[in-house]
Amino acid sequence: MKSSQMVAPIYDLLWQAISAQRYLQGDETPIQVLRESGKAATAKSYMWVARTVKQCPQQIILYTYSKTRSGTFAPKLYQNFTGILQCDGYAGYNLLANSVTRAGCWAHVRRKFYDAAQVNGKTVASVPLTLINEMFAHERQWQHFSPRVRRRRRRSQIRKLLKRFWKWIDSAQVLPKSRLGKAITYAVYQGPTLDRLINIGMMDWSITQYEASCDRPKKLAFQYESSRSQINRHLANFN
């Protein structure tokens, strides 16, 4: 019996448990698979990860393999989930059912503005980058607080920073195709999902601390022998 068949019942039970959660975080990362039928060893495949939030007493991380990063995969992955999913701005998540509410990731926004602030090898901090850094400084102080306290602190302190951030964004006059222009476009596109975090104390301000979960499969050397019925049941891992 193949290992994928042996762990399939456990994997299904874990998906039932994780799908019943109110809050989840999701991401996806490219991965190379050895000896996969119909694909070269250097071809790019993807490992999608779904996990419970840090505040959840029962920690679960689930990996699901996909041959592509197609946006049609996300709805299948979260078809039984009806809560709030924190993820980045990848357009594939736009196809999720209306039963899933998306929350954004401020670290991905910060990365765009940080890249735009690089001038001749030095960081020339912009207004939005400075404001985002202030947000994260507050979040580091509150990381061990209860969800209720974090929500209160965000409403009283970070909300003011958000207003200044969006006010600057609305008045900015930059070339759309410049790095700063692209950063602004990304932030505006994610606006509603980013603002939503103000009222969700259960979730962190970003998912980057969970991106390490995506890196774990990259450190594994494994052989994948696929069959049509097992493509989405290959690898499961949890804490």
Secondary structure, DSSP 8 states (H G I E B T S, - for coil): --HHHHHHHHHHHHHHHHHT-SEEEEEEEEE--BT-TTS-TTS-EEEEEEEE-TT-SS--EEEEEESS--TTHHHHHTTT--SEEE----GGGGGS-TT-EEE--HHHHHHHHHHHTEETTEE---HHHHHHHHHHHHHHHHTTS-HHHHHHHIIIIIHHHHHHHHHHHHH----TTSHHHHHHHHHHHHHHHHHGGGG-TTS-S-SGGGHHHHHGGGG---B----TTTGGGS-----
